[in-house]
């Protein structure tokens, strides 16, 4: 599933293509993805000018001069294709401007598209309970210490809780915990303040490195220009079960919460 770096990479790829451009045509090639497209999507977007693009957690945001924001989620296999030579079976939403044609491709159809008034964006149901952005100033060791106090669930599961931190996913939590030297099995409430002081910059370091690398290519993800992300080549632990860690130990894997966790028991305590 595309995680925060993949969505951020997507938004950055779309920005020079869409920002400041007037949408001349909208084509829906099926009625729904994970849920139905907004009934008035075409009417409200056609003729509108894109004023800004952004991201909240794992959602992409496209603002228009009509006071609307289109919210897209890439689901498990979604990606935007810019100026495709031909439309593919799973190109479900088409946006056209005077300069470009963009196709939202989603083979598994776990993605979604919503259109809400920009002024009411914070009240969008999926955003109401989200925690702070991991790349923003509100994620601090003091904040995590307060939120994780007395929690007996593992630090790994707590970091995946979108109410604690918005946008973190399995791959990058594994990598951040490794970089911070924290066992993913440790009860969240037992992680010391000193370790949380290491964890916050580790989260940012991993996410920024992944964004710089264009995300991680797992299964179907590619940037809007079709280029594959290559952060997977930099994984320290994720997907490396049985391989040596830089400390001399071996990377191990276990399942928790329906996800695989990769870690090094030698250097993560």
C-alpha positions as a Markdown table, in Angstrom:
| # | Residue | x | y | z |
|---|---|---|---|---|
| 1 | Unk | 0.0 | 0.0 | 0.0 |
| 2 | Unk | 1.4 | 3.5 | -0.9 |
| 3 | Unk | 2.5 | 5.1 | 2.4 |
| 4 | Unk | 3.2 | 8.7 | 3.3 |
| 5 | Unk | 6.4 | 9.0 | 1.2 |
| 6 | Unk | 4.6 | 7.6 | -1.9 |
| 7 | Unk | 1.7 | 10.0 | -1.5 |
| 8 | Unk | 4.1 | 13.0 | -0.9 |
| 9 | Unk | 6.1 | 11.9 | -4.0 |
| 10 | Unk | 2.9 | 11.7 | -6.0 |
| 11 | Unk | 1.8 | 15.2 | -4.9 |
| 12 | Unk | 5.2 | 16.7 | -5.7 |
| 13 | Unk | 5.0 | 15.0 | -9.2 |
| 14 | Unk | 1.5 | 16.4 | -9.8 |
| 15 | Unk | 2.2 | 19.9 | -8.7 |
| 16 | Unk | 4.1 | 21.2 | -11.7 |
| 17 | Unk | 1.5 | 19.5 | -14.0 |
| 18 | Unk | -1.7 | 20.7 | -12.3 |
| 19 | Unk | -1.0 | 23.8 | -10.2 |
| 20 | Unk | -2.4 | 26.9 | -11.9 |
| 21 | Unk | -4.1 | 24.9 | -14.6 |
| 22 | Unk | -7.8 | 25.0 | -15.5 |
| 23 | Unk | -9.5 | 21.6 | -15.7 |
| 24 | Unk | -11.2 | 21.5 | -19.0 |
| 25 | Unk | -12.8 | 18.0 | -18.8 |
| 26 | Unk | -13.5 | 15.3 | -16.3 |
| 27 | Unk | -14.3 | 11.7 | -17.3 |
| 28 | Unk | -15.5 | 8.9 | -14.9 |
| 29 | Unk | -14.9 | 5.6 | -16.6 |
| 30 | Unk | -16.7 | 3.7 | -13.8 |
| 31 | Unk | -19.1 | 4.8 | -11.0 |
| 32 | Unk | -16.8 | 3.9 | -8.0 |
| 33 | Unk | -13.5 | 2.8 | -6.5 |
| 34 | Unk | -13.7 | 1.7 | -2.9 |
| 35 | Unk | -16.9 | 3.8 | -2.7 |
| 36 | Unk | -18.8 | 5.8 | -5.3 |
| 37 | Unk | -17.3 | 8.9 | -6.9 |
| 38 | Unk | -19.1 | 12.1 | -5.8 |
| 39 | Unk | -22.2 | 12.6 | -8.0 |
| 40 | Unk | -21.3 | 16.2 | -8.8 |
| 41 | Unk | -17.5 | 15.6 | -9.2 |
| 42 | Unk | -17.4 | 16.4 | -12.9 |
| 43 | Unk | -19.7 | 19.5 | -12.6 |
| 44 | Unk | -17.7 | 21.0 | -9.8 |
| 45 | Unk | -14.2 | 20.3 | -11.3 |
| 46 | Unk | -14.8 | 21.2 | -14.9 |
| 47 | Unk | -13.8 | 24.7 | -15.5 |
| 48 | Unk | -12.1 | 25.1 | -12.1 |
| 49 | Unk | -8.5 | 26.1 | -11.7 |
| 50 | Unk | -6.2 | 24.2 | -9.5 |
| 51 | Unk | -4.8 | 26.6 | -6.9 |
| 52 | Unk | -2.7 | 24.2 | -4.7 |
| 53 | Unk | -1.8 | 20.6 | -4.1 |
| 54 | Unk | -1.0 | 19.1 | -0.7 |
| 55 | Unk | -1.1 | 16.1 | 1.5 |
| 56 | Unk | -2.7 | 15.1 | 4.8 |
| 57 | Unk | -1.5 | 11.7 | 6.2 |
| 58 | Unk | -1.8 | 9.3 | 3.3 |
| 59 | Unk | -4.3 | 11.4 | 1.4 |
| 60 | Unk | -3.5 | 13.8 | -1.5 |
| 61 | Unk | -5.3 | 17.1 | -1.7 |
| 62 | Unk | -6.1 | 19.2 | -4.8 |
| 63 | Unk | -7.5 | 22.6 | -4.1 |
| 64 | Unk | -9.5 | 24.7 | -6.7 |
| 65 | Unk | -10.5 | 28.3 | -7.1 |
| 66 | Unk | -14.1 | 27.3 | -6.5 |
| 67 | Unk | -13.4 | 26.6 | -2.8 |
| 68 | Unk | -13.3 | 22.8 | -3.2 |
| 69 | Unk | -10.7 | 20.3 | -2.4 |
| 70 | Unk | -10.5 | 16.9 | -4.1 |
| 71 | Unk | -9.2 | 14.3 | -1.7 |
| 72 | Unk | -7.7 | 11.2 | -3.2 |
| 73 | Unk | -6.4 | 8.0 | -1.5 |
| 74 | Unk | -4.3 | 5.6 | -3.5 |
| 75 | Unk | -5.5 | 2.5 | -1.7 |
| 76 | Unk | -3.3 | -0.5 | -2.3 |
| 77 | Unk | -2.5 | -0.1 | -6.0 |
| 78 | Unk | -3.5 | 3.4 | -7.1 |
| 79 | Unk | -1.3 | 5.8 | -9.0 |
| 80 | Unk | -1.6 | 8.9 | -11.2 |
| 81 | Unk | -0.4 | 8.6 | -14.8 |
| 82 | Unk | 0.5 | 11.8 | -16.6 |
| 83 | Unk | -0.1 | 12.1 | -20.3 |
| 84 | Unk | -0.6 | 8.4 | -21.0 |
| 85 | Unk | -0.2 | 7.4 | -24.6 |
| 86 | Unk | -3.4 | 5.3 | -24.3 |
| 87 | Unk | -5.9 | 4.7 | -21.6 |
| 88 | Unk | -5.7 | 1.4 | -19.7 |
| 89 | Unk | -8.5 | -0.7 | -18.3 |
| 90 | Unk | -7.9 | 0.5 | -14.8 |
| 91 | Unk | -7.7 | 4.2 | -15.6 |
| 92 | Unk | -10.9 | 5.1 | -13.8 |
| 93 | Unk | -10.8 | 8.9 | -13.5 |
| 94 | Unk | -9.5 | 11.2 | -16.2 |
| 95 | Unk | -8.7 | 14.9 | -15.7 |
| 96 | Unk | -7.7 | 17.1 | -18.7 |
| 97 | Unk | -6.2 | 20.5 | -18.9 |
| 98 | Unk | -5.1 | 22.5 | -21.9 |
| 99 | Unk | -1.6 | 21.0 | -21.5 |
| 100 | Unk | -2.0 | 17.6 | -19.9 |
| 101 | Unk | -4.2 | 14.5 | -19.4 |
| 102 | Unk | -4.0 | 12.7 | -16.0 |
| 103 | Unk | -5.4 | 9.3 | -15.3 |
| 104 | Unk | -6.0 | 7.8 | -11.9 |
| 105 | Unk | -5.2 | 4.2 | -12.3 |
| 106 | Unk | -6.3 | 1.7 | -9.6 |
| 107 | Unk | -6.3 | -2.0 | -10.5 |
| 108 | Unk | -7.6 | -3.2 | -7.1 |
| 109 | Unk | -10.0 | -0.3 | -6.6 |
| 110 | Unk | -9.2 | 0.2 | -2.9 |
| 111 | Unk | -8.6 | 3.9 | -3.4 |
| 112 | Unk | -11.1 | 6.7 | -3.1 |
| 113 | Unk | -12.0 | 10.2 | -4.3 |
| 114 | Unk | -13.9 | 12.8 | -2.4 |
| 115 | Unk | -14.8 | 16.4 | -3.0 |
| 116 | Unk | -15.4 | 18.7 | 0.0 |
| 117 | Unk | -15.5 | 22.5 | 0.6 |
| 118 | Unk | -11.9 | 23.5 | 1.4 |
| 119 | Unk | -13.1 | 25.5 | 4.4 |
| 120 | Unk | -14.6 | 22.3 | 5.9 |
| 121 | Unk | -11.5 | 20.1 | 5.2 |
| 122 | Unk | -10.6 | 19.6 | 8.9 |
| 123 | Unk | -14.1 | 18.2 | 9.4 |
| 124 | Unk | -13.7 | 15.5 | 6.7 |
| 125 | Unk | -14.5 | 12.3 | 8.6 |
| 126 | Unk | -11.2 | 10.6 | 7.9 |
| 127 | Unk | -9.3 | 13.6 | 9.2 |
| 128 | Unk | -11.2 | 14.2 | 12.5 |
| 129 | Unk | -9.1 | 11.8 | 14.7 |
| 130 | Unk | -5.8 | 12.1 | 12.9 |
| 131 | Unk | -2.7 | 12.8 | 15.0 |
| 132 | Unk | 0.0 | 15.2 | 14.0 |
| 133 | Unk | 2.0 | 15.0 | 10.8 |
| 134 | Unk | 5.3 | 13.1 | 11.4 |
| 135 | Unk | 7.2 | 15.8 | 9.4 |
| 136 | Unk | 5.5 | 18.7 | 11.2 |
| 137 | Unk | 6.5 | 20.5 | 14.3 |
| 138 | Unk | 3.8 | 19.0 | 16.5 |
| 139 | Unk | 5.4 | 15.6 | 16.6 |
| 140 | Unk | 7.8 | 15.8 | 19.6 |
| 141 | Unk | 9.2 | 13.4 | 22.2 |
| 142 | Unk | 7.1 | 15.2 | 24.8 |
| 143 | Unk | 4.0 | 14.6 | 22.7 |
| 144 | Unk | 4.8 | 10.9 | 22.3 |
| 145 | Unk | 5.6 | 10.5 | 25.9 |
| 146 | Unk | 2.3 | 12.0 | 26.9 |
| 147 | Unk | 0.3 | 9.9 | 24.4 |
| 148 | Unk | 2.0 | 6.6 | 25.1 |
| 149 | Unk | 2.1 | 6.9 | 28.9 |
| 150 | Unk | 0.9 | 3.6 | 30.5 |
| 151 | Unk | 0.1 | 2.0 | 27.1 |
| 152 | Unk | 0.9 | -1.7 | 27.2 |
| 153 | Unk | 0.5 | -2.3 | 23.4 |
| 154 | Unk | 3.8 | -2.4 | 21.5 |
| 155 | Unk | 5.5 | 0.7 | 20.3 |
| 156 | Unk | 5.2 | -0.7 | 16.8 |
| 157 | Unk | 1.4 | -0.9 | 17.0 |
| 158 | Unk | 1.1 | 2.5 | 18.6 |
| 159 | Unk | 3.1 | 4.2 | 15.9 |
| 160 | Unk | 0.8 | 2.6 | 13.3 |
| 161 | Unk | -2.3 | 4.1 | 15.1 |
| 162 | Unk | -3.2 | 7.1 | 13.0 |
| 163 | Unk | -4.7 | 8.8 | 16.0 |
| 164 | Unk | -1.2 | 8.9 | 17.5 |
| 165 | Unk | 0.8 | 9.9 | 14.4 |
| 166 | Unk | -0.8 | 10.5 | 11.0 |
| 167 | Unk | 0.5 | 8.8 | 7.9 |
| 168 | Unk | 3.0 | 6.3 | 9.3 |
| 169 | Unk | 2.8 | 2.8 | 7.8 |
| 170 | Unk | 4.4 | -0.5 | 8.3 |
| 171 | Unk | 7.5 | -0.2 | 6.2 |
| 172 | Unk | 8.7 | 3.2 | 7.6 |
| 173 | Unk | 7.8 | 2.3 | 11.3 |
| 174 | Unk | 10.1 | -0.8 | 11.0 |
| 175 | Unk | 12.9 | 1.3 | 9.5 |
| 176 | Unk | 12.5 | 4.2 | 12.0 |
| 177 | Unk | 12.5 | 1.9 | 15.1 |
| 178 | Unk | 15.6 | 0.3 | 13.8 |
| 179 | Unk | 17.4 | 3.6 | 13.3 |
| 180 | Unk | 16.4 | 4.6 | 16.8 |
| 181 | Unk | 17.5 | 1.3 | 18.3 |
| 182 | Unk | 14.1 | 0.5 | 19.8 |
| 183 | Unk | 12.6 | -2.9 | 19.9 |
| 184 | Unk | 9.2 | -3.0 | 18.1 |
| 185 | Unk | 8.1 | -5.4 | 20.8 |
| 186 | Unk | 8.6 | -3.0 | 23.7 |
| 187 | Unk | 5.5 | -1.8 | 25.4 |
| 188 | Unk | 4.9 | 1.8 | 24.3 |
| 189 | Unk | 4.5 | 3.0 | 27.8 |
| 190 | Unk | 7.9 | 1.5 | 28.7 |
| 191 | Unk | 9.9 | 3.4 | 26.0 |
| 192 | Unk | 12.1 | 5.9 | 27.8 |
| 193 | Unk | 12.0 | 9.6 | 27.1 |
| 194 | Unk | 15.6 | 9.3 | 25.9 |
| 195 | Unk | 14.6 | 6.8 | 23.3 |
| 196 | Unk | 11.6 | 8.9 | 22.2 |
| 197 | Unk | 14.1 | 11.7 | 21.7 |
| 198 | Unk | 15.9 | 9.5 | 19.3 |
| 199 | Unk | 12.7 | 8.2 | 17.7 |
| 200 | Unk | 11.3 | 11.5 | 16.5 |
| 201 | Unk | 14.3 | 12.5 | 14.3 |
| 202 | Unk | 14.6 | 8.8 | 13.2 |
| 203 | Unk | 11.1 | 9.0 | 11.8 |
| 204 | Unk | 11.8 | 12.2 | 10.0 |
| 205 | Unk | 15.1 | 10.9 | 8.6 |
| 206 | Unk | 13.5 | 7.7 | 7.2 |
| 207 | Unk | 10.6 | 9.5 | 5.7 |
| 208 | Unk | 12.7 | 12.3 | 4.1 |
| 209 | Unk | 15.1 | 9.7 | 2.7 |
| 210 | Unk | 12.2 | 7.8 | 1.2 |
| 211 | Unk | 10.7 | 10.9 | -0.3 |
| 212 | Unk | 14.1 | 11.8 | -1.8 |
| 213 | Unk | 14.3 | 8.3 | -3.3 |
| 214 | Unk | 10.8 | 8.5 | -4.8 |
| 215 | Unk | 9.2 | 6.1 | -2.4 |
| 216 | Unk | 9.4 | 2.4 | -2.2 |
| 217 | Unk | 8.5 | 0.2 | -5.1 |
| 218 | Unk | 6.4 | -2.6 | -3.7 |
| 219 | Unk | 4.1 | -4.3 | -6.2 |
| 220 | Unk | 2.3 | -1.6 | -8.2 |
| 221 | Unk | 3.6 | 1.8 | -7.0 |
| 222 | Unk | 5.2 | 4.2 | -9.4 |
| 223 | Unk | 5.5 | 8.0 | -9.5 |
| 224 | Unk | 3.2 | 10.0 | -11.8 |
| 225 | Unk | 6.0 | 10.1 | -14.5 |
| 226 | Unk | 6.1 | 6.3 | -14.4 |
| 227 | Unk | 9.5 | 6.1 | -12.7 |
| 228 | Unk | 9.8 | 3.5 | -9.9 |
| 229 | Unk | 10.8 | 4.6 | -6.4 |
| 230 | Unk | 14.0 | 3.0 | -5.2 |
| 231 | Unk | 14.0 | 3.5 | -1.4 |
| 232 | Unk | 13.5 | -0.3 | -1.0 |
| 233 | Unk | 17.2 | -0.6 | -2.0 |
| 234 | Unk | 18.0 | 1.3 | 1.2 |
| 235 | Unk | 16.0 | -0.9 | 3.6 |
| 236 | Unk | 18.0 | -1.7 | 6.7 |
| 237 | Unk | 15.6 | -4.3 | 8.1 |
| 238 | Unk | 12.3 | -4.4 | 6.1 |
| 239 | Unk | 12.0 | -7.5 | 4.0 |
| 240 | Unk | 15.5 | -8.7 | 5.0 |
| 241 | Unk | 14.6 | -11.6 | 7.3 |
| 242 | Unk | 17.7 | -13.8 | 7.9 |
| 243 | Unk | 20.1 | -11.3 | 6.4 |
| 244 | Unk | 22.9 | -9.8 | 8.4 |
| 245 | Unk | 22.4 | -6.5 | 10.2 |
| 246 | Unk | 25.2 | -3.9 | 10.2 |
| 247 | Unk | 25.7 | -4.7 | 14.0 |
| 248 | Unk | 26.6 | -8.3 | 13.2 |
| 249 | Unk | 23.2 | -9.7 | 14.2 |
| 250 | Unk | 20.5 | -11.2 | 12.0 |
| 251 | Unk | 17.3 | -9.5 | 10.9 |
| 252 | Unk | 14.2 | -11.4 | 12.2 |
| 253 | Unk | 10.5 | -11.2 | 11.3 |
| 254 | Unk | 7.4 | -11.8 | 13.3 |
| 255 | Unk | 3.7 | -11.1 | 12.7 |
| 256 | Unk | 1.7 | -8.7 | 14.8 |
| 257 | Unk | -1.6 | -7.0 | 14.0 |
| 258 | Unk | -1.8 | -8.7 | 10.7 |
| 259 | Unk | 1.5 | -7.2 | 9.5 |
| 260 | Unk | 5.1 | -8.5 | 9.3 |
| 261 | Unk | 7.6 | -6.7 | 11.6 |
| 262 | Unk | 11.3 | -6.8 | 10.7 |
| 263 | Unk | 13.9 | -6.0 | 13.3 |
| 264 | Unk | 17.3 | -6.8 | 14.7 |
| 265 | Unk | 17.1 | -8.2 | 18.3 |
| 266 | Unk | 20.8 | -7.6 | 18.7 |
| 267 | Unk | 20.7 | -3.8 | 18.4 |
| 268 | Unk | 17.1 | -2.9 | 19.0 |
| 269 | Unk | 16.3 | -3.0 | 22.7 |
